[in-house]
Amino acid sequence: MPAEITGPLRTNYLQYTVNSTRQMFTTIVRVLLPDAIDEIENPRVVYVLPATPELSHRSGDGLDTILAHDLHNRYGMVAIAPTFSDWPWMTDHPDLQSFQQVLYFLEDIVGFFDRQFPESERLLVGYSKGGTAALQLLLRYPELFRAIAFFDSPIMKEAPDQWEMPYYWTDKQHYREFAIPGLLRDRGRTLGGQPRIAMFGYGNFGKDAPEWTFDHLSAGHELMDELGIPHLYDNSTYRAHRWDSGWLEQAFEALDRMS
């Protein structure tokens, strides 16, 4: 069979290289600006959190999908897509200087772009590991991020026992600082009375989940309801576990409503 080729997609990204001791090797950050950036006062900044290491297209590409649907122009947002040298679980490994993912993201990446967009609201979007990272960051640093949207993410893990997790959390006590169910119980009410979380499914981690996991989205929704944490939720539509399976437009619409 001949290869299937789509496109072309005419890109116009800004690209930065980052040399940080908090990552194993040089990483890159790509930035997509609205066409009318000079006419937008304090444009909102949305960080596009990856699900895989380095610059990978194994599950599509978040920034390419934003560009293909013109979401940066439709909502007047600056989209910033950082990369990580290893699986982006968004943890700081207690024993490895080159695995300080939270510090790398907050201080090296967000700190750099805060100087370019000093009065802008910060938003987060992701799926899979990137969605888990977004929710964890909002709960741990609610003063830094206004709102998040994510798709099909394993947000209800209580122990670091799957998907490379044991490498990042070598003891369960360390994982407790990052486990979302506990963060929701301890910090969820600090988010206030308006929705700042939007979550969508389903693929691997919503209803009809495969046998190697469970319905994280429904369980997270029920816990948030129980705790009185306002959020937007839609677990009704099956989509492939990828950036380009159709959920990102809904996520940007939610971010626009919440910010």
Buried (B, 14 or more C-beta within 10 A) or exposed (E): EEEEEEEEEEEEBEEBEBEBEBBBEEBBBBBBBBEEEEEBEEBBBBBBBBBBBEBEEEBBBBBBBBBBBEBBBBBBBBBBBBBBBBBBBBBBBEEBEBBBBBBBBBEBBBEBBBEEBEEBBBBBBBBBBBBBBBBBBBBBBBEEBBBBBBBBBBBBBEEBEEBEBBBBBBEEEBBBBBBBBBBBEEBBEEBEEEBBBBBBBBBBBBEEBEEEBBBBBBBBBEBBEEEEBBBBBBBEBEBBBBBBBBBBBBBBBBBBEBB
